[in-house]
């Protein structure tokens, strides 16, 4: 398939041929769900922890004698039924990562890219270089084009000035081609790739 190429000022810069094997695959919401779940699970710190009875500071003395008080028998004030006591079967530090086959991850990225093409939300730029590496001029340009919620993906290295200008815009993300991932593509409304990004993604996913 062919898409037109523009520059950052929305002026025409020719056309580009996109591979149907990468940008035209059938949509698979099930793969996108599995991939996003895998990515978010990897991000979890897994540092949650509750205290067991051996972690609670306090006396080990039996609260009162076993029989004759009319109360239920108790062996420790650190038990979970008392205020400030332990938590039974609570969460402990662990990794939330799980396996997902490499071919599934690769296909999910193709599906995410294809979904943007199908929705008409993929834009190809000639490059990301900007003359004025400041946030305000860039924000005005993006608002003029209607790019309010957008992910920019450049080649192997992002232009430093553009990245600095976009850094303070809350709904704008900038990534190198090697950092392209399903979650960031789906969480933004518009996906903008440079020519170098297209070449890199096609070489990576072919």
C-alpha positions in Angstrom: 0.0 0.0 0.0 1.1 3.6 -0.6 0.8 6.5 1.8 1.7 10.1 1.3 4.6 11.6 3.2 4.6 15.1 4.7 7.0 17.1 6.8 6.4 18.5 10.2 4.7 21.6 8.7 2.3 19.3 6.8 3.8 20.0 3.4 3.9 17.2 0.9 7.2 15.2 0.7 6.3 12.4 -1.7 5.0 8.9 -1.1 6.1 5.7 0.6 5.3 2.1 -0.1 4.3 0.1 3.1 4.6 -3.6 3.3 1.2 -5.4 3.5 2.8 -8.1 5.6 3.4 -5.6 8.4 0.9 -2.8 7.9 -1.9 -4.8 6.4 -2.4 -7.9 8.6 -5.9 -8.9 9.8 -6.9 -7.3 13.1 -6.6 -9.6 16.2 -7.9 -7.9 19.4 -7.1 -11.1 21.3 -3.4 -10.7 20.5 -3.4 -7.0 21.4 -5.0 -7.9 24.8 -2.4 -10.6 25.5 0.5 -8.3 24.5 -0.7 -5.3 26.6 -1.3 -7.6 29.6 2.3 -9.1 29.2 3.8 -5.6 29.0 2.0 -4.2 32.0 2.8 -7.3 34.0 6.5 -6.8 33.3 6.3 -3.2 34.6 4.9 -4.2 38.0 7.4 -3.9 40.8 5.9 -6.8 42.8 7.0 -5.2 46.1 3.7 -5.6 47.8 3.9 -7.3 51.2 1.8 -7.9 54.3 3.0 -9.0 57.7 2.6 -12.6 58.8 2.3 -13.5 62.5 6.1 -13.9 62.8 6.6 -10.3 61.5 4.4 -8.6 64.0 6.1 -7.0 67.0 4.4 -7.8 70.3 4.1 -10.3 73.1 4.2 -14.0 72.7 2.3 -14.5 75.9 -1.1 -16.2 75.9 -3.7 -13.5 76.4 -5.6 -15.4 79.1 -6.0 -18.9 80.3 -7.4 -21.6 78.1 -10.6 -22.3 80.1 -12.9 -20.7 82.5 -13.1 -17.2 81.2 -16.2 -17.6 78.9 -14.2 -16.3 76.0 -13.0 -18.1 72.9 -9.6 -19.7 73.4 -6.8 -17.6 72.1 -3.1 -18.2 71.7 -1.7 -14.9 70.6 -2.6 -11.2 70.4 -0.8 -11.1 67.1 -3.4 -13.3 65.4 -5.4 -11.8 62.5 -8.6 -11.5 64.5 -7.1 -8.8 66.7 -6.5 -5.2 65.8 -2.9 -4.8 64.6 -2.6 -8.5 64.0 -1.2 -10.5 61.1 -2.7 -10.9 57.6 -3.3 -14.5 56.6 -2.4 -15.5 53.0 -1.6 -11.8 52.1 0.6 -10.8 49.1 4.3 -11.3 49.3 7.1 -9.9 47.0 7.1 -11.7 43.7 7.6 -11.2 40.0 4.4 -10.8 37.9 6.1 -11.6 34.6 4.8 -14.4 32.5 5.9 -15.9 29.2 4.7 -14.9 25.8 6.2 -16.4 22.7 8.4 -14.2 20.6 6.3 -14.9 17.4 3.2 -13.8 19.3 4.8 -10.5 20.4 6.0 -9.9 16.8 2.6 -10.5 15.4 0.9 -8.3 18.0 3.2 -5.4 17.0 2.2 -5.9 13.3 -1.5 -5.9 14.3 -1.1 -2.7 16.3 0.5 -1.0 13.3 -2.2 -2.3 11.0 -5.0 -1.1 13.3 -3.7 2.4 13.0 -3.6 2.1 9.2 -7.2 0.7 9.2 -8.4 3.6 11.4 -6.7 6.2 9.3 -4.6 7.2 12.3 -1.1 6.6 10.7 0.9 9.5 9.4 4.3 9.3 7.7 6.7 12.2 8.1 9.9 12.9 6.3 11.7 13.5 9.5 11.4 15.0 13.0 13.9 17.8 12.9 12.7 21.2 14.0 14.4 24.6 13.7 13.2 25.9 17.1 13.7 23.2 19.8 11.2 24.7 22.2 7.9 23.4 23.5 5.6 26.3 22.7 6.2 26.5 18.9 5.9 22.7 18.7 2.7 22.6 20.7 1.2 25.2 18.3 2.2 23.1 15.3 0.7 20.0 16.7 -2.5 21.8 17.6 -2.8 23.3 14.1 -2.7 19.8 12.6 -5.0 18.3 15.2 -2.3 16.0 16.7 -3.4 16.3 20.3 -2.8 12.7 21.5 0.1 11.4 19.5 3.1 9.0 19.5 6.1 9.9 17.3 8.4 7.1 16.3 11.7 8.0 14.7 14.6 5.9 13.4 17.4 4.4 15.5 18.0 7.8 17.2 15.5 10.5 18.0 16.4 14.1 17.1 17.6 15.6 20.4 16.0 19.0 19.8 12.6 17.5 18.9 12.7 15.2 21.9 13.5 18.1 24.2 10.7 20.2 22.8 8.1 17.4 23.1 9.3 16.4 26.6 6.8 18.7 28.5 3.8 17.9 26.4 1.7 15.5 28.5 -0.1 13.8 25.6 2.9 13.4 23.3 5.4 10.6 23.4 8.6 10.2 21.3 10.3 6.9 20.9 13.1 5.5 18.7 12.2 2.7 16.4 13.8 0.1 18.7 11.4 1.2 21.5 8.2 0.8 19.4 5.7 -1.3 21.4 2.0 -2.3 21.3 1.0 -0.6 24.6 2.3 2.9 23.6 0.9 2.6 20.1 -2.6 1.8 21.4 -2.7 4.3 24.2 -2.2 7.3 21.8 -4.8 8.3 19.2 -2.5 9.1 16.4 0.7 7.3 15.3 3.3 9.2 13.4 6.3 7.4 11.8 9.3 8.8 10.0 10.7 7.3 6.9 13.6 5.9 9.0 11.1 4.4 11.4 9.2 2.6 8.6 12.5 1.2 7.2 13.6 0.1 10.7 10.2 -1.5 11.6 10.0 -3.4 8.2 13.6 -4.7 8.7 12.8 -5.7 12.3 9.4 -7.4 11.6 9.9 -9.0 8.1 
